[in-house]
Amino acid sequence: MIRLFINGLAASAGGGLTYLRNVIPHLARRVDAETTVLLSPAIRREFGELPNISFVEDLESYSAPRRFVREQTTLPNLIRRSGAQVLISAGNFALWKSPVPQILLSRNSLYTSRDFLRDVRARGDYAIWADTLVKGWLARRSISCADITVAPSEAFAQELSQWSGRKILALHHGFDPDAFTSDAAPLPAAAEAQLEQGKDALRLLFVSHYNYYRNFETLFRAMPILSSRLKGKKVKLFLTCRLNSGENPGIYRAQSAASLANDLRGSREIVELGTIPYRSLHLLYRACHIYVTPAYAESFAHPLIESMSSGLPVVASDLPVHREICGDVGIYFSRFSPGALAERVLQIQESPELAEKLSRSGRRRARDFSWSEHVERLVVLAQELVRPESERN
């Protein structure tokens, strides 16, 4: 029996939250592991009571710097009281003086992205630029403090290794198609109505909160190109966010993206659905025709697998991570080229045979990712860390 402690305080949205939502239930099913999980109360309520899982709630809300300091000072005692043998730090930053061996999960590609630093400088967002540099320094220091650092893809592991000078282990995140589609909860009524209004259009989907590195603007600039080339057929882009700075995680300013989108509002080509509950997200995928992502920085990208599993052809920016996840199932374009993006969408739209081939292949590709396998390998890593030196290979 291995006793684990997961620090999940940093998971509040996006990939971090998706990770915990999937890993915790799989750990609960294991008879060879007992796990203590530190979470915020809002996220804790999602899980109810689970076997082999103990939850510790942090009742206060902290800014990232205060949370980091608090973790460094109070987490060691929590770990000792739990009896844990291995710490899994799930938020990019390690505990610098962990009382037990530590596995660091590093998944933030912004700290290594030159495109992101160039982008925020061009936007005049020097606070984000400085914040990224500071957090990048902490993330690099964290890698040196951890016993093992795990990245969610081979491409990002190589990037981290070059950046930090340390060996990084790649361990793909997983996917559970049955769990993803198990909830019969309908889409919100407002989203249903907006999809119904676009029933005769070519429906594109992009699943993301608004931020800079997902490169919304390139996608928006591709829309008029598509409209002009579709010969009268309508096209609609559905977003799972609103272009309002106060309605998205982080401090990204959405005004310029909103202004660009408003230029297209006459034809109502861009539809802001807002946040869609995860339990009904599979219904949104199935209501659309093509999944598009213009992101210029990425470490894994769960929506790519979700879309493939739902049968959507994928048009993705030409990143090593995207090619690793989708392989020859995806169609790729230069990440800052609206024209190339539009051409790839048209390539699928104009060939039903290609669309069907990509749909079938994508469903098969999605089955290559498994949360059960991910958790199995994670537990094996933890067991290896506590095994006596004389018993290790």
Secondary structure, 3 states (H helix, E strand, C coil): CEEEEEECCCCCCHHHHHHHHHHHHHHHCCCCEEEEEEECHHHHCCCCCCCCEEEEECCCCCCHHHHHHHHHHHHHHHHHHHCCCEEEECCCCCCCCCCCCEEEECCCHHHHCHHHHHHHHHCCCHHHHHHHHHHHHHHHHHHHHCCEEEECCHHHHHHHHHHHCCCCEECCCCCCHHHHCCCCCCCCHHHHHHHHHCCCCEEEEECCCCCCCCCHHHHHHHHHHHHHHCCCCCEEEEECCCCCHHHCCCCCCCHHHHHHHHCCHHHCCEEECCCCCHHHHHHHHHCCCEEEECCCCCCCCHHHHHHHHCCCCEEEECCHHHHHHHHHHEEEECCCCHHHHHHHHHHHHCCHHHHHHHHHHHHHHHCCCCHHHHHHHHHHHHHHHHCCHHHCC
